[in-house]
Amino acid sequence: MSDLLKKIEREALELTQQERAFLADRLLSSLDGAALNDIDSAWIAEAERRYQEYKDGKKEGIPAQDVFDEADRILK
């Protein structure tokens, strides 16, 4: 890893969570569309698989508030 890349990484990790998310989105958006299409396709397939499990009664839903509470706990 170049010194410049190490410096950018170090500085990026000092950003707020919201700033890092924005930066990550900008960086991912700058990648070749084909690479993003593969990633998007994989996430869509995973979401569809999970939804089908839910519809088939194999998985129970989780209340949104529980999800948000858990996310807050993890991020703190």
N, CA, C and O atoms as CSV, one atom per row, in Angstrom:
chain,resi,resn,atom,element,x,y,z
A,1,MET,N,N,0.860,-1.170,0.000
A,1,MET,CA,C,0.000,0.000,0.000
A,1,MET,C,C,0.905,1.232,0.000
A,1,MET,O,O,1.867,1.313,0.763
A,2,SER,N,N,0.579,2.177,-0.863
A,2,SER,CA,C,1.406,3.379,-0.952
A,2,SER,C,C,1.212,4.255,0.278
A,2,SER,O,O,0.220,4.137,0.997
A,3,ASP,N,N,2.179,5.132,0.501
A,3,ASP,CA,C,2.084,6.048,1.635
A,3,ASP,C,C,0.864,6.951,1.506
A,3,ASP,O,O,0.199,7.248,2.499
A,4,LEU,N,N,0.569,7.391,0.276
A,4,LEU,CA,C,-0.593,8.251,0.056
A,4,LEU,C,C,-1.874,7.514,0.425
A,4,LEU,O,O,-2.747,8.079,1.085
A,5,LEU,N,N,-1.991,6.266,0.007
A,5,LEU,CA,C,-3.188,5.486,0.319
A,5,LEU,C,C,-3.317,5.273,1.827
A,5,LEU,O,O,-4.421,5.343,2.369
A,6,LYS,N,N,-2.212,5.016,2.500
A,6,LYS,CA,C,-2.239,4.854,3.962
A,6,LYS,C,C,-2.713,6.138,4.629
A,6,LYS,O,O,-3.492,6.098,5.581
A,7,LYS,N,N,-2.238,7.281,4.127
A,7,LYS,CA,C,-2.634,8.583,4.686
A,7,LYS,C,C,-4.125,8.822,4.464
A,7,LYS,O,O,-4.826,9.260,5.377
A,8,ILE,N,N,-4.611,8.538,3.265
A,8,ILE,CA,C,-6.028,8.725,2.963
A,8,ILE,C,C,-6.878,7.823,3.851
A,8,ILE,O,O,-7.895,8.256,4.392
A,9,GLU,N,N,-6.458,6.570,3.999
A,9,GLU,CA,C,-7.201,5.643,4.856
A,9,GLU,C,C,-7.245,6.142,6.296
A,9,GLU,O,O,-8.304,6.140,6.923
A,10,ARG,N,N,-6.112,6.564,6.813
A,10,ARG,CA,C,-6.040,7.052,8.193
A,10,ARG,C,C,-6.974,8.248,8.379
A,10,ARG,O,O,-7.700,8.327,9.370
A,11,GLU,N,N,-6.951,9.177,7.420
A,11,GLU,CA,C,-7.799,10.364,7.530
A,11,GLU,C,C,-9.276,10.016,7.351
A,11,GLU,O,O,-10.137,10.591,8.016
A,12,ALA,N,N,-9.567,9.075,6.451
A,12,ALA,CA,C,-10.959,8.676,6.223
A,12,ALA,C,C,-11.547,8.048,7.484
A,12,ALA,O,O,-12.720,8.258,7.791
A,13,LEU,N,N,-10.746,7.284,8.210
A,13,LEU,CA,C,-11.244,6.640,9.425
A,13,LEU,C,C,-11.505,7.637,10.549
A,13,LEU,O,O,-12.145,7.299,11.545
A,14,GLU,N,N,-11.017,8.849,10.394
A,14,GLU,CA,C,-11.280,9.901,11.387
A,14,GLU,C,C,-12.581,10.652,11.093
A,14,GLU,O,O,-13.033,11.449,11.915
A,15,LEU,N,N,-13.183,10.406,9.930
A,15,LEU,CA,C,-14.437,11.062,9.576
A,15,LEU,C,C,-15.570,10.524,10.435
A,15,LEU,O,O,-15.460,9.460,11.044
A,16,THR,N,N,-16.658,11.280,10.470
A,16,THR,CA,C,-17.837,10.787,11.179
A,16,THR,C,C,-18.404,9.597,10.424
A,16,THR,O,O,-18.053,9.357,9.269
A,17,GLN,N,N,-19.262,8.873,11.069
A,17,GLN,CA,C,-19.880,7.709,10.452
A,17,GLN,C,C,-20.636,8.118,9.188
A,17,GLN,O,O,-20.556,7.434,8.167
A,18,GLN,N,N,-21.359,9.216,9.253
A,18,GLN,CA,C,-22.121,9.684,8.097
A,18,GLN,C,C,-21.183,10.095,6.957
A,18,GLN,O,O,-21.458,9.802,5.793
A,19,GLU,N,N,-20.095,10.760,7.281
A,19,GLU,CA,C,-19.134,11.159,6.251
A,19,GLU,C,C,-18.478,9.939,5.607
A,19,GLU,O,O,-18.265,9.918,4.395
A,20,ARG,N,N,-18.156,8.921,6.412
A,20,ARG,CA,C,-17.567,7.692,5.848
A,20,ARG,C,C,-18.549,6.976,4.936
A,20,ARG,O,O,-18.160,6.452,3.892
A,21,ALA,N,N,-19.823,6.950,5.324
A,21,ALA,CA,C,-20.840,6.318,4.486
A,21,ALA,C,C,-20.966,7.056,3.155
A,21,ALA,O,O,-21.066,6.427,2.102
A,22,PHE,N,N,-20.962,8.376,3.200
A,22,PHE,CA,C,-21.032,9.167,1.971
A,22,PHE,C,C,-19.822,8.896,1.090
A,22,PHE,O,O,-19.958,8.701,-0.118
A,23,LEU,N,N,-18.641,8.883,1.691
A,23,LEU,CA,C,-17.414,8.623,0.941
A,23,LEU,C,C,-17.434,7.220,0.331
A,23,LEU,O,O,-17.064,7.038,-0.829
A,24,ALA,N,N,-17.863,6.240,1.107
A,24,ALA,CA,C,-17.932,4.864,0.601
A,24,ALA,C,C,-18.874,4.787,-0.596
A,24,ALA,O,O,-18.571,4.128,-1.590
A,25,ASP,N,N,-20.010,5.459,-0.495
A,25,ASP,CA,C,-20.957,5.462,-1.601
A,25,ASP,C,C,-20.348,6.099,-2.845
A,25,ASP,O,O,-20.511,5.589,-3.954
A,26,ARG,N,N,-19.650,7.208,-2.659
A,26,ARG,CA,C,-19.008,7.881,-3.799
A,26,ARG,C,C,-17.945,6.988,-4.424
A,26,ARG,O,O,-17.847,6.911,-5.649
A,27,LEU,N,N,-17.154,6.319,-3.609
A,27,LEU,CA,C,-16.106,5.442,-4.135
A,27,LEU,C,C,-16.707,4.256,-4.883
A,27,LEU,O,O,-16.252,3.911,-5.973
A,28,LEU,N,N,-17.720,3.638,-4.302
A,28,LEU,CA,C,-18.361,2.507,-4.975
A,28,LEU,C,C,-19.017,2.944,-6.280
A,28,LEU,O,O,-18.986,2.212,-7.269
A,29,SER,N,N,-19.607,4.128,-6.284
A,29,SER,CA,C,-20.249,4.639,-7.493
A,29,SER,C,C,-19.247,4.901,-8.604
A,29,SER,O,O,-19.608,4.918,-9.780
A,30,SER,N,N,-17.985,5.107,-8.233
A,30,SER,CA,C,-16.971,5.411,-9.236
A,30,SER,C,C,-16.415,4.161,-9.910
A,30,SER,O,O,-15.669,4.258,-10.885
A,31,LEU,N,N,-16.780,2.978,-9.388
A,31,LEU,CA,C,-16.281,1.731,-9.962
A,31,LEU,C,C,-16.978,1.411,-11.267
A,31,LEU,O,O,-18.043,1.949,-11.569
A,32,ASP,N,N,-16.374,0.543,-12.022
A,32,ASP,CA,C,-16.951,0.060,-13.273
A,32,ASP,C,C,-18.361,-0.460,-13.021
A,32,ASP,O,O,-18.587,-1.206,-12.068
A,33,GLY,N,N,-19.289,-0.077,-13.850
A,33,GLY,CA,C,-20.681,-0.487,-13.693
A,33,GLY,C,C,-20.861,-1.991,-13.643
A,33,GLY,O,O,-21.735,-2.479,-12.928
A,34,ALA,N,N,-20.056,-2.739,-14.385
A,34,ALA,CA,C,-20.194,-4.194,-14.400
A,34,ALA,C,C,-19.928,-4.777,-13.016
A,34,ALA,O,O,-20.622,-5.698,-12.585
A,35,ALA,N,N,-18.931,-4.248,-12.322
A,35,ALA,CA,C,-18.623,-4.749,-10.979
A,35,ALA,C,C,-19.785,-4.470,-10.032
A,35,ALA,O,O,-20.157,-5.326,-9.230
A,36,LEU,N,N,-20.352,-3.284,-10.125
A,36,LEU,CA,C,-21.491,-2.964,-9.275
A,36,LEU,C,C,-22.696,-3.806,-9.643
A,36,LEU,O,O,-23.459,-4.200,-8.761
A,37,ASN,N,N,-22.885,-4.087,-10.906
A,37,ASN,CA,C,-24.016,-4.919,-11.307
A,37,ASN,C,C,-23.908,-6.308,-10.694
A,37,ASN,O,O,-24.918,-6.878,-10.281
A,38,ASP,N,N,-22.706,-6.861,-10.629
A,38,ASP,CA,C,-22.514,-8.169,-10.005
A,38,ASP,C,C,-22.861,-8.120,-8.521
A,38,ASP,O,O,-23.520,-9.016,-7.992
A,39,ILE,N,N,-22.410,-7.066,-7.864
A,39,ILE,CA,C,-22.704,-6.904,-6.435
A,39,ILE,C,C,-24.195,-6.709,-6.226
A,39,ILE,O,O,-24.794,-7.340,-5.355
A,40,ASP,N,N,-24.801,-5.826,-7.031
A,40,ASP,CA,C,-26.239,-5.592,-6.919
A,40,ASP,C,C,-27.023,-6.879,-7.167
A,40,ASP,O,O,-27.981,-7.173,-6.452
A,41,SER,N,N,-26.623,-7.632,-8.165
A,41,SER,CA,C,-27.313,-8.887,-8.486
A,41,SER,C,C,-27.222,-9.871,-7.326
A,41,SER,O,O,-28.193,-10.555,-7.004
A,42,ALA,N,N,-26.060,-9.937,-6.708
A,42,ALA,CA,C,-25.883,-10.846,-5.573
A,42,ALA,C,C,-26.778,-10.432,-4.403
A,42,ALA,O,O,-27.383,-11.289,-3.759
A,43,TRP,N,N,-26.870,-9.126,-4.119
A,43,TRP,CA,C,-27.719,-8.657,-3.020
A,43,TRP,C,C,-29.190,-8.884,-3.323
A,43,TRP,O,O,-29.964,-9.251,-2.439
A,44,ILE,N,N,-29.576,-8.664,-4.580
A,44,ILE,CA,C,-30.972,-8.895,-4.963
A,44,ILE,C,C,-31.325,-10.368,-4.788
A,44,ILE,O,O,-32.386,-10.694,-4.255
A,45,ALA,N,N,-30.445,-11.257,-5.234
A,45,ALA,CA,C,-30.684,-12.695,-5.085
A,45,ALA,C,C,-30.799,-13.071,-3.602
A,45,ALA,O,O,-31.661,-13.866,-3.227
A,46,GLU,N,N,-29.941,-12.507,-2.773
A,46,GLU,CA,C,-29.985,-12.795,-1.333
A,46,GLU,C,C,-31.275,-12.277,-0.719
A,46,GLU,O,O,-31.900,-12.970,0.084
A,47,ALA,N,N,-31.681,-11.065,-1.088
A,47,ALA,CA,C,-32.925,-10.491,-0.565
A,47,ALA,C,C,-34.120,-11.338,-0.983
A,47,ALA,O,O,-35.014,-11.592,-0.176
A,48,GLU,N,N,-34.140,-11.772,-2.234
A,48,GLU,CA,C,-35.239,-12.611,-2.711
A,48,GLU,C,C,-35.272,-13.958,-1.984
A,48,GLU,O,O,-36.346,-14.462,-1.654
A,49,ARG,N,N,-34.087,-14.540,-1.736
A,49,ARG,CA,C,-34.016,-15.808,-1.015
A,49,ARG,C,C,-34.574,-15.655,0.403
A,49,ARG,O,O,-35.348,-16.489,0.872
A,50,ARG,N,N,-34.170,-14.579,1.071
A,50,ARG,CA,C,-34.635,-14.348,2.442
A,50,ARG,C,C,-36.144,-14.085,2.481
A,50,ARG,O,O,-36.849,-14.568,3.367
A,51,TYR,N,N,-36.622,-13.314,1.505
A,51,TYR,CA,C,-38.053,-13.022,1.452
A,51,TYR,C,C,-38.857,-14.306,1.223
A,51,TYR,O,O,-39.905,-14.504,1.838
A,52,GLN,N,N,-38.370,-15.160,0.355
A,52,GLN,CA,C,-39.056,-16.425,0.097
A,52,GLN,C,C,-39.092,-17.283,1.364
A,52,GLN,O,O,-40.112,-17.908,1.653
A,53,GLU,N,N,-37.998,-17.321,2.117
A,53,GLU,CA,C,-37.984,-18.062,3.384
A,53,GLU,C,C,-39.029,-17.500,4.340
A,53,GLU,O,O,-39.699,-18.253,5.047
A,54,TYR,N,N,-39.164,-16.184,4.361
A,54,TYR,CA,C,-40.163,-15.542,5.217
A,54,TYR,C,C,-41.570,-15.925,4.755
A,54,TYR,O,O,-42.414,-16.288,5.575
A,55,LYS,N,N,-41.823,-15.846,3.447
A,55,LYS,CA,C,-43.142,-16.190,2.915
A,55,LYS,C,C,-43.482,-17.656,3.147
A,55,LYS,O,O,-44.644,-17.992,3.380
A,56,ASP,N,N,-42.489,-18.527,3.086
A,56,ASP,CA,C,-42.703,-19.958,3.291
A,56,ASP,C,C,-42.818,-20.333,4.767
A,56,ASP,O,O,-43.050,-21.495,5.099
A,57,GLY,N,N,-42.655,-19.351,5.647
A,57,GLY,CA,C,-42.762,-19.604,7.078
A,57,GLY,C,C,-41.508,-20.213,7.685
A,57,GLY,O,O,-41.535,-20.676,8.826
A,58,LYS,N,N,-40.411,-20.219,6.938
A,58,LYS,CA,C,-39.160,-20.788,7.452
A,58,LYS,C,C,-38.417,-19.807,8.364
A,58,LYS,O,O,-37.621,-20.218,9.209
A,59,LYS,N,N,-38.679,-18.524,8.189
A,59,LYS,CA,C,-38.053,-17.481,9.019
A,59,LYS,C,C,-39.143,-16.538,9.496
A,59,LYS,O,O,-40.080,-16.227,8.762
A,60,GLU,N,N,-39.008,-16.089,10.734
A,60,GLU,CA,C,-39.950,-15.114,11.273
A,60,GLU,C,C,-39.437,-13.709,11.007
A,60,GLU,O,O,-38.232,-13.482,10.899
A,61,GLY,N,N,-40.369,-12.769,10.901
A,61,GLY,CA,C,-39.997,-11.373,10.749
A,61,GLY,C,C,-39.448,-10.824,12.056
A,61,GLY,O,O,-39.710,-11.366,13.129
A,62,ILE,N,N,-38.697,-9.759,11.956
A,62,ILE,CA,C,-38.137,-9.089,13.125
A,62,ILE,C,C,-38.703,-7.676,13.149
A,62,ILE,O,O,-38.593,-6.959,12.155
A,63,PRO,N,N,-39.310,-7.255,14.268
A,63,PRO,CA,C,-39.844,-5.893,14.331
A,63,PRO,C,C,-38.749,-4.859,14.037
A,63,PRO,O,O,-37.614,-4.990,14.493
A,64,ALA,N,N,-39.115,-3.840,13.273
A,64,ALA,CA,C,-38.146,-2.814,12.868
A,64,ALA,C,C,-37.451,-2.203,14.075
A,64,ALA,O,O,-36.244,-1.969,14.037
A,65,GLN,N,N,-38.191,-1.942,15.139
A,65,GLN,CA,C,-37.571,-1.309,16.306
A,65,GLN,C,C,-36.475,-2.183,16.900
A,65,GLN,O,O,-35.462,-1.670,17.375
A,66,ASP,N,N,-36.670,-3.504,16.877
A,66,ASP,CA,C,-35.633,-4.414,17.360
A,66,ASP,C,C,-34.385,-4.318,16.496
A,66,ASP,O,O,-33.264,-4.337,17.005
A,67,VAL,N,N,-34.586,-4.215,15.192
A,67,VAL,CA,C,-33.455,-4.087,14.264
A,67,VAL,C,C,-32.705,-2.788,14.530
A,67,VAL,O,O,-31.476,-2.783,14.604
A,68,PHE,N,N,-33.443,-1.684,14.674
A,68,PHE,CA,C,-32.807,-0.392,14.919
A,68,PHE,C,C,-32.076,-0.373,16.261
A,68,PHE,O,O,-30.974,0.165,16.369
A,69,ASP,N,N,-32.698,-0.962,17.278
A,69,ASP,CA,C,-32.041,-1.029,18.591
A,69,ASP,C,C,-30.736,-1.819,18.521
A,69,ASP,O,O,-29.729,-1.414,19.100
A,70,GLU,N,N,-30.757,-2.933,17.819
A,70,GLU,CA,C,-29.554,-3.756,17.677
A,70,GLU,C,C,-28.480,-3.009,16.894
A,70,GLU,O,O,-27.301,-3.068,17.244
A,71,ALA,N,N,-28.878,-2.313,15.844
A,71,ALA,CA,C,-27.910,-1.541,15.054
A,71,ALA,C,C,-27.279,-0.451,15.924
A,71,ALA,O,O,-26.067,-0.239,15.872
A,72,ASP,N,N,-28.095,0.236,16.721
A,72,ASP,CA,C,-27.561,1.254,17.625
A,72,ASP,C,C,-26.579,0.648,18.620
A,72,ASP,O,O,-25.533,1.231,18.904
A,73,ARG,N,N,-26.922,-0.530,19.151
A,73,ARG,CA,C,-26.047,-1.188,20.129
A,73,ARG,C,C,-24.718,-1.535,19.490
A,73,ARG,O,O,-23.671,-1.325,20.101
A,74,ILE,N,N,-24.732,-2.063,18.271
A,74,ILE,CA,C,-23.513,-2.460,17.586
A,74,ILE,C,C,-22.647,-1.248,17.250
A,74,ILE,O,O,-21.424,-1.298,17.375
A,75,LEU,N,N,-23.284,-0.168,16.824
A,75,LEU,CA,C,-22.536,1.003,16.368
A,75,LEU,C,C,-21.996,1.865,17.500
A,75,LEU,O,O,-21.174,2.751,17.267
A,76,LYS,N,N,-22.443,1.616,18.705
A,76,LYS,CA,C,-21.946,2.426,19.842
A,76,LYS,C,C,-20.723,1.838,20.445
A,76,LYS,O,O,-20.181,2.389,21.403
